[in-house]
C-alpha cells in the first residue's frame, strides 16, 4: 500500500472514531491537532487502526509514535 493510500484509509478511521468528517490528516498531525484525542480515545483509536489494517502494535510502538507519519510507517512495515 502506498503512503497516500494508507493516509487516506487512516483518515477514514479517524473520522469514524472521532465522529468528525472534517478531520484532515497529514504526516505531521499529532494528538494536539485532533479535538478529543486524549489517552482514552488513543486506546480506542489504536484498536480501530489495528482492525482496519490487520496489524498489531506493541505497547512500545504505541507509546513511541510522535505523529501520523510514524503511524503510517509502522502500518506499512507491518502490513507487508
Backbone atoms as SQL, in Angstrom:
CREATE TABLE atoms (id INTEGER PRIMARY KEY, chain TEXT, resi INTEGER, resn TEXT, atom TEXT, x REAL, y REAL, z REAL);
INSERT INTO atoms VALUES
  (1, 'A', 1, 'UNK', 'N', 0.843, -1.177, 0.000),
  (2, 'A', 1, 'UNK', 'CA', 0.000, 0.000, 0.000),
  (3, 'A', 1, 'UNK', 'C', 0.890, 1.242, 0.000),
  (4, 'A', 2, 'UNK', 'N', 0.545, 2.196, -0.844),
  (5, 'A', 2, 'UNK', 'CA', 1.301, 3.438, -0.910),
  (6, 'A', 2, 'UNK', 'C', 0.955, 4.327, 0.279),
  (7, 'A', 3, 'UNK', 'N', 1.897, 5.167, 0.648),
  (8, 'A', 3, 'UNK', 'CA', 1.709, 6.058, 1.794),
  (9, 'A', 3, 'UNK', 'C', 0.445, 6.893, 1.658),
  (10, 'A', 4, 'UNK', 'N', 0.189, 7.418, 0.471),
  (11, 'A', 4, 'UNK', 'CA', -1.003, 8.252, 0.278),
  (12, 'A', 4, 'UNK', 'C', -2.278, 7.433, 0.507),
  (13, 'A', 5, 'UNK', 'N', -2.292, 6.173, 0.089),
  (14, 'A', 5, 'UNK', 'CA', -3.455, 5.312, 0.307),
  (15, 'A', 5, 'UNK', 'C', -3.614, 4.968, 1.787),
  (16, 'A', 6, 'UNK', 'N', -2.505, 4.699, 2.433),
  (17, 'A', 6, 'UNK', 'CA', -2.538, 4.409, 3.872),
  (18, 'A', 6, 'UNK', 'C', -3.072, 5.616, 4.628),
  (19, 'A', 7, 'UNK', 'N', -2.617, 6.793, 4.266),
  (20, 'A', 7, 'UNK', 'CA', -3.055, 8.025, 4.929),
  (21, 'A', 7, 'UNK', 'C', -4.551, 8.255, 4.721),
  (22, 'A', 8, 'UNK', 'N', -5.055, 8.003, 3.505),
  (23, 'A', 8, 'UNK', 'CA', -6.487, 8.169, 3.233),
  (24, 'A', 8, 'UNK', 'C', -7.324, 7.201, 4.061),
  (25, 'A', 9, 'UNK', 'N', -6.889, 5.942, 4.117),
  (26, 'A', 9, 'UNK', 'CA', -7.622, 4.939, 4.892),
  (27, 'A', 9, 'UNK', 'C', -7.570, 5.286, 6.377),
  (28, 'A', 10, 'UNK', 'N', -6.424, 5.735, 6.837),
  (29, 'A', 10, 'UNK', 'CA', -6.258, 6.135, 8.232),
  (30, 'A', 10, 'UNK', 'C', -7.169, 7.315, 8.558),
  (31, 'A', 11, 'UNK', 'N', -7.278, 8.238, 7.638),
  (32, 'A', 11, 'UNK', 'CA', -8.154, 9.397, 7.827),
  (33, 'A', 11, 'UNK', 'C', -9.608, 8.948, 8.000),
  (34, 'A', 12, 'UNK', 'N', -10.045, 7.954, 7.217),
  (35, 'A', 12, 'UNK', 'CA', -11.406, 7.427, 7.371),
  (36, 'A', 12, 'UNK', 'C', -11.603, 6.839, 8.771),
  (37, 'A', 13, 'UNK', 'N', -10.599, 6.121, 9.266),
  (38, 'A', 13, 'UNK', 'CA', -10.679, 5.540, 10.616),
  (39, 'A', 13, 'UNK', 'C', -10.803, 6.656, 11.652),
  (40, 'A', 14, 'UNK', 'N', -9.979, 7.682, 11.531),
  (41, 'A', 14, 'UNK', 'CA', -10.017, 8.806, 12.464),
  (42, 'A', 14, 'UNK', 'C', -11.382, 9.482, 12.445),
  (43, 'A', 15, 'UNK', 'N', -11.917, 9.698, 11.252),
  (44, 'A', 15, 'UNK', 'CA', -13.220, 10.356, 11.139),
  (45, 'A', 15, 'UNK', 'C', -14.311, 9.537, 11.816),
  (46, 'A', 16, 'UNK', 'N', -14.234, 8.218, 11.697),
  (47, 'A', 16, 'UNK', 'CA', -15.213, 7.350, 12.360),
  (48, 'A', 16, 'UNK', 'C', -15.043, 7.387, 13.876),
  (49, 'A', 17, 'UNK', 'N', -13.812, 7.188, 14.333),
  (50, 'A', 17, 'UNK', 'CA', -13.547, 7.124, 15.774),
  (51, 'A', 17, 'UNK', 'C', -13.934, 8.428, 16.468),
  (52, 'A', 18, 'UNK', 'N', -13.582, 9.551, 15.866),
  (53, 'A', 18, 'UNK', 'CA', -13.848, 10.847, 16.486),
  (54, 'A', 18, 'UNK', 'C', -15.172, 11.460, 16.033),
  (55, 'A', 19, 'UNK', 'N', -15.898, 10.750, 15.169),
  (56, 'A', 19, 'UNK', 'CA', -17.183, 11.218, 14.653),
  (57, 'A', 19, 'UNK', 'C', -17.076, 12.652, 14.146),
  (58, 'A', 20, 'UNK', 'N', -16.070, 12.870, 13.294),
  (59, 'A', 20, 'UNK', 'CA', -15.782, 14.207, 12.780),
  (60, 'A', 20, 'UNK', 'C', -15.302, 14.093, 11.329),
  (61, 'A', 21, 'UNK', 'N', -16.191, 14.396, 10.406),
  (62, 'A', 21, 'UNK', 'CA', -15.862, 14.263, 8.985),
  (63, 'A', 21, 'UNK', 'C', -14.931, 15.358, 8.482),
  (64, 'A', 22, 'UNK', 'N', -14.613, 16.324, 9.319),
  (65, 'A', 22, 'UNK', 'CA', -13.730, 17.417, 8.892),
  (66, 'A', 22, 'UNK', 'C', -12.253, 17.131, 9.179),
  (67, 'A', 23, 'UNK', 'N', -11.947, 16.014, 9.829),
  (68, 'A', 23, 'UNK', 'CA', -10.546, 15.701, 10.156),
  (69, 'A', 23, 'UNK', 'C', -9.744, 15.511, 8.877),
  (70, 'A', 24, 'UNK', 'N', -8.643, 16.227, 8.795),
  (71, 'A', 24, 'UNK', 'CA', -7.711, 16.115, 7.664),
  (72, 'A', 24, 'UNK', 'C', -6.347, 15.756, 8.235),
  (73, 'A', 25, 'UNK', 'N', -5.866, 14.571, 7.898),
  (74, 'A', 25, 'UNK', 'CA', -4.579, 14.118, 8.419),
  (75, 'A', 25, 'UNK', 'C', -3.446, 14.419, 7.449),
  (76, 'A', 26, 'UNK', 'N', -2.310, 14.758, 8.026),
  (77, 'A', 26, 'UNK', 'CA', -1.061, 14.839, 7.280),
  (78, 'A', 26, 'UNK', 'C', -0.051, 14.009, 8.068),
  (79, 'A', 27, 'UNK', 'N', 1.097, 13.802, 7.505),
  (80, 'A', 27, 'UNK', 'CA', 2.117, 13.026, 8.205),
  (81, 'A', 27, 'UNK', 'C', 2.600, 13.742, 9.467),
  (82, 'A', 28, 'UNK', 'N', 2.381, 15.034, 9.555),
  (83, 'A', 28, 'UNK', 'CA', 2.828, 15.804, 10.720),
  (84, 'A', 28, 'UNK', 'C', 1.752, 15.967, 11.787),
  (85, 'A', 29, 'UNK', 'N', 0.546, 15.466, 11.538),
  (86, 'A', 29, 'UNK', 'CA', -0.547, 15.578, 12.506),
  (87, 'A', 29, 'UNK', 'C', -0.184, 14.856, 13.807),
  (88, 'A', 30, 'UNK', 'N', -0.486, 15.506, 14.935),
  (89, 'A', 30, 'UNK', 'CA', -0.266, 14.910, 16.259),
  (90, 'A', 30, 'UNK', 'C', -1.583, 14.935, 17.038),
  (91, 'A', 31, 'UNK', 'N', -1.578, 14.329, 18.204),
  (92, 'A', 31, 'UNK', 'CA', -2.772, 14.299, 19.046),
  (93, 'A', 31, 'UNK', 'C', -3.263, 15.714, 19.374),
  (94, 'A', 32, 'UNK', 'N', -2.357, 16.653, 19.468),
  (95, 'A', 32, 'UNK', 'CA', -2.736, 18.035, 19.781),
  (96, 'A', 32, 'UNK', 'C', -3.580, 18.658, 18.675),
  (97, 'A', 33, 'UNK', 'N', -3.487, 18.107, 17.462),
  (98, 'A', 33, 'UNK', 'CA', -4.196, 18.669, 16.309),
  (99, 'A', 33, 'UNK', 'C', -5.619, 18.145, 16.148),
  (100, 'A', 34, 'UNK', 'N', -5.989, 17.117, 16.919),
  (101, 'A', 34, 'UNK', 'CA', -7.307, 16.492, 16.770),
  (102, 'A', 34, 'UNK', 'C', -8.097, 16.661, 18.073),
  (103, 'A', 35, 'UNK', 'N', -9.213, 17.384, 17.984),
  (104, 'A', 35, 'UNK', 'CA', -10.059, 17.590, 19.165),
  (105, 'A', 35, 'UNK', 'C', -10.529, 16.253, 19.722),
  (106, 'A', 36, 'UNK', 'N', -10.365, 16.080, 21.018),
  (107, 'A', 36, 'UNK', 'CA', -10.841, 14.877, 21.679),
  (108, 'A', 36, 'UNK', 'C', -9.857, 13.726, 21.717),
  (109, 'A', 37, 'UNK', 'N', -8.681, 13.904, 21.125),
  (110, 'A', 37, 'UNK', 'CA', -7.686, 12.819, 21.101),
  (111, 'A', 37, 'UNK', 'C', -6.918, 12.841, 22.412),
  (112, 'A', 38, 'UNK', 'N', -7.477, 12.177, 23.404),
  (113, 'A', 38, 'UNK', 'CA', -6.835, 12.063, 24.702),
  (114, 'A', 38, 'UNK', 'C', -6.375, 10.618, 24.895),
  (115, 'A', 39, 'UNK', 'N', -5.893, 10.289, 26.079),
  (116, 'A', 39, 'UNK', 'CA', -5.339, 8.950, 26.306),
  (117, 'A', 39, 'UNK', 'C', -6.395, 7.856, 26.185),
  (118, 'A', 40, 'UNK', 'N', -7.615, 8.133, 26.594),
  (119, 'A', 40, 'UNK', 'CA', -8.681, 7.141, 26.479),
  (120, 'A', 40, 'UNK', 'C', -9.057, 6.909, 25.017),
  (121, 'A', 41, 'UNK', 'N', -9.196, 7.975, 24.263),
  (122, 'A', 41, 'UNK', 'CA', -9.519, 7.851, 22.841),
  (123, 'A', 41, 'UNK', 'C', -8.368, 7.211, 22.068),
  (124, 'A', 42, 'UNK', 'N', -7.160, 7.389, 22.562),
  (125, 'A', 42, 'UNK', 'CA', -5.993, 6.801, 21.903),
  (126, 'A', 42, 'UNK', 'C', -6.101, 5.269, 21.900),
  (127, 'A', 43, 'UNK', 'N', -6.578, 4.702, 22.996),
  (128, 'A', 43, 'UNK', 'CA', -6.736, 3.250, 23.090),
  (129, 'A', 43, 'UNK', 'C', -7.763, 2.770, 22.064),
  (130, 'A', 44, 'UNK', 'N', -8.885, 3.454, 21.985),
  (131, 'A', 44, 'UNK', 'CA', -9.925, 3.116, 21.010),
  (132, 'A', 44, 'UNK', 'C', -9.388, 3.266, 19.593),
  (133, 'A', 45, 'UNK', 'N', -8.692, 4.356, 19.344),
  (134, 'A', 45, 'UNK', 'CA', -8.139, 4.625, 18.025),
  (135, 'A', 45, 'UNK', 'C', -7.166, 3.534, 17.589),
  (136, 'A', 46, 'UNK', 'N', -6.253, 3.165, 18.460),
  (137, 'A', 46, 'UNK', 'CA', -5.262, 2.134, 18.122),
  (138, 'A', 46, 'UNK', 'C', -5.963, 0.821, 17.796),
  (139, 'A', 47, 'UNK', 'N', -6.964, 0.453, 18.582),
  (140, 'A', 47, 'UNK', 'CA', -7.712, -0.786, 18.325),
  (141, 'A', 47, 'UNK', 'C', -8.383, -0.737, 16.960),
  (142, 'A', 48, 'UNK', 'N', -8.966, 0.380, 16.613),
  (143, 'A', 48, 'UNK', 'CA', -9.638, 0.528, 15.316),
  (144, 'A', 48, 'UNK', 'C', -8.639, 0.519, 14.156),
  (145, 'A', 49, 'UNK', 'N', -7.495, 1.142, 14.352),
  (146, 'A', 49, 'UNK', 'CA', -6.449, 1.147, 13.325),
  (147, 'A', 49, 'UNK', 'C', -5.935, -0.281, 13.104),
  (148, 'A', 50, 'UNK', 'N', -5.708, -0.994, 14.199),
  (149, 'A', 50, 'UNK', 'CA', -5.242, -2.385, 14.096),
  (150, 'A', 50, 'UNK', 'C', -6.250, -3.233, 13.321),
  (151, 'A', 51, 'UNK', 'N', -7.525, -3.070, 13.622),
  (152, 'A', 51, 'UNK', 'CA', -8.573, -3.816, 12.920),
  (153, 'A', 51, 'UNK', 'C', -8.631, -3.442, 11.441),
  (154, 'A', 52, 'UNK', 'N', -8.588, -2.158, 11.151),
  (155, 'A', 52, 'UNK', 'CA', -8.717, -1.680, 9.773),
  (156, 'A', 52, 'UNK', 'C', -7.575, -2.153, 8.875),
  (157, 'A', 53, 'UNK', 'N', -6.381, -2.234, 9.444),
  (158, 'A', 53, 'UNK', 'CA', -5.207, -2.578, 8.634),
  (159, 'A', 53, 'UNK', 'C', -4.723, -4.008, 8.863),
  (160, 'A', 54, 'UNK', 'N', -5.321, -4.714, 9.812),
  (161, 'A', 54, 'UNK', 'CA', -4.906, -6.092, 10.088),
  (162, 'A', 54, 'UNK', 'C', -3.502, -6.189, 10.660),
  (163, 'A', 55, 'UNK', 'N', -3.172, -5.243, 11.539),
  (164, 'A', 55, 'UNK', 'CA', -1.846, -5.220, 12.170),
  (165, 'A', 55, 'UNK', 'C', -2.018, -5.182, 13.684),
  (166, 'A', 56, 'UNK', 'N', -0.930, -5.434, 14.392),
  (167, 'A', 56, 'UNK', 'CA', -0.900, -5.312, 15.849),
  (168, 'A', 56, 'UNK', 'C', 0.321, -4.492, 16.231),
  (169, 'A', 57, 'UNK', 'N', 0.124, -3.543, 17.119),
  (170, 'A', 57, 'UNK', 'CA', 1.217, -2.713, 17.613),
  (171, 'A', 57, 'UNK', 'C', 1.614, -3.175, 19.009),
  (172, 'A', 58, 'UNK', 'N', 2.904, -3.103, 19.296),
  (173, 'A', 58, 'UNK', 'CA', 3.370, -3.369, 20.661),
  (174, 'A', 58, 'UNK', 'C', 3.135, -2.107, 21.490),
  (175, 'A', 59, 'UNK', 'N', 3.154, -2.258, 22.800),
  (176, 'A', 59, 'UNK', 'CA', 2.975, -1.104, 23.684),
  (177, 'A', 59, 'UNK', 'C', 4.073, -0.072, 23.429),
  (178, 'A', 60, 'UNK', 'N', 5.288, -0.546, 23.197),
  (179, 'A', 60, 'UNK', 'CA', 6.411, 0.361, 22.922),
  (180, 'A', 60, 'UNK', 'C', 6.144, 1.173, 21.653),
  (181, 'A', 61, 'UNK', 'N', 5.619, 0.514, 20.624),
  (182, 'A', 61, 'UNK', 'CA', 5.311, 1.220, 19.374),
  (183, 'A', 61, 'UNK', 'C', 4.210, 2.248, 19.585),
  (184, 'A', 62, 'UNK', 'N', 3.178, 1.862, 20.310),
  (185, 'A', 62, 'UNK', 'CA', 2.047, 2.762, 20.552),
  (186, 'A', 62, 'UNK', 'C', 2.495, 4.015, 21.297),
  (187, 'A', 63, 'UNK', 'N', 3.306, 3.831, 22.314),
  (188, 'A', 63, 'UNK', 'CA', 3.734, 4.986, 23.108),
  (189, 'A', 63, 'UNK', 'C', 4.846, 5.783, 22.426),
  (190, 'A', 64, 'UNK', 'N', 5.494, 5.195, 21.433),
  (191, 'A', 64, 'UNK', 'CA', 6.601, 5.868, 20.769),
  (192, 'A', 64, 'UNK', 'C', 6.218, 6.690, 19.550),
  (193, 'A', 65, 'UNK', 'N', 4.995, 6.523, 19.058),
  (194, 'A', 65, 'UNK', 'CA', 4.570, 7.270, 17.863),
  (195, 'A', 65, 'UNK', 'C', 4.442, 8.754, 18.188),
  (196, 'A', 66, 'UNK', 'N', 5.132, 9.565, 17.411),
  (197, 'A', 66, 'UNK', 'CA', 5.104, 11.004, 17.657),
  (198, 'A', 66, 'UNK', 'C', 4.115, 11.736, 16.765),
  (199, 'A', 67, 'UNK', 'N', 3.799, 11.142, 15.606),
  (200, 'A', 67, 'UNK', 'CA', 2.871, 11.791, 14.681),
  (201, 'A', 67, 'UNK', 'C', 2.266, 10.746, 13.728),
  (202, 'A', 68, 'UNK', 'N', 1.384, 11.199, 12.874),
  (203, 'A', 68, 'UNK', 'CA', 0.705, 10.296, 11.947),
  (204, 'A', 68, 'UNK', 'C', 1.695, 9.683, 10.955),
  (205, 'A', 69, 'UNK', 'N', 2.711, 10.411, 10.583),
  (206, 'A', 69, 'UNK', 'CA', 3.723, 9.878, 9.670),
  (207, 'A', 69, 'UNK', 'C', 4.370, 8.615, 10.228),
  (208, 'A', 70, 'UNK', 'N', 4.666, 8.622, 11.517),
  (209, 'A', 70, 'UNK', 'CA', 5.262, 7.437, 12.150),
  (210, 'A', 70, 'UNK', 'C', 4.256, 6.293, 12.212),
  (211, 'A', 71, 'UNK', 'N', 2.987, 6.618, 12.428),
  (212, 'A', 71, 'UNK', 'CA', 1.953, 5.585, 12.438),
  (213, 'A', 71, 'UNK', 'C', 1.841, 4.948, 11.054),
  (214, 'A', 72, 'UNK', 'N', 1.849, 5.769, 10.023),
  (215, 'A', 72, 'UNK', 'CA', 1.775, 5.276, 8.640),
  (216, 'A', 72, 'UNK', 'C', 2.956, 4.349, 8.345),
  (217, 'A', 73, 'UNK', 'N', 4.157, 4.766, 8.736),
  (218, 'A', 73, 'UNK', 'CA', 5.344, 3.940, 8.501),
  (219, 'A', 73, 'UNK', 'C', 5.226, 2.585, 9.191),
  (220, 'A', 74, 'UNK', 'N', 4.750, 2.574, 10.424),
  (221, 'A', 74, 'UNK', 'CA', 4.581, 1.315, 11.158),
  (222, 'A', 74, 'UNK', 'C', 3.532, 0.430, 10.503),
  (223, 'A', 75, 'UNK', 'N', 2.432, 1.017, 10.092),
  (224, 'A', 75, 'UNK', 'CA', 1.368, 0.252, 9.420),
  (225, 'A', 75, 'UNK', 'C', 1.927, -0.387, 8.163),
  (226, 'A', 76, 'UNK', 'N', 2.620, 0.383, 7.348),
  (227, 'A', 76, 'UNK', 'CA', 3.142, -0.135, 6.087),
  (228, 'A', 76, 'UNK', 'C', 4.198, -1.216, 6.318),
  (229, 'A', 77, 'UNK', 'N', 5.001, -1.060, 7.345),
  (230, 'A', 77, 'UNK', 'CA', 6.023, -2.050, 7.671),
  (231, 'A', 77, 'UNK', 'C', 5.370, -3.369, 8.105),
  (232, 'A', 78, 'UNK', 'N', 4.326, -3.261, 8.930),
  (233, 'A', 78, 'UNK', 'CA', 3.670, -4.452, 9.477),
  (234, 'A', 78, 'UNK', 'C', 2.718, -5.121, 8.477),
  (235, 'A', 79, 'UNK', 'N', 2.176, -4.357, 7.556),
  (236, 'A', 79, 'UNK', 'CA', 1.179, -4.884, 6.623),
  (237, 'A', 79, 'UNK', 'C', 1.798, -5.673, 5.472),
  (238, 'A', 80, 'UNK', 'N', 3.102, -5.676, 5.386),
  (239, 'A', 80, 'UNK', 'CA', 3.768, -6.386, 4.278),
  (240, 'A', 80, 'UNK', 'C', 3.753, -7.883, 4.471);
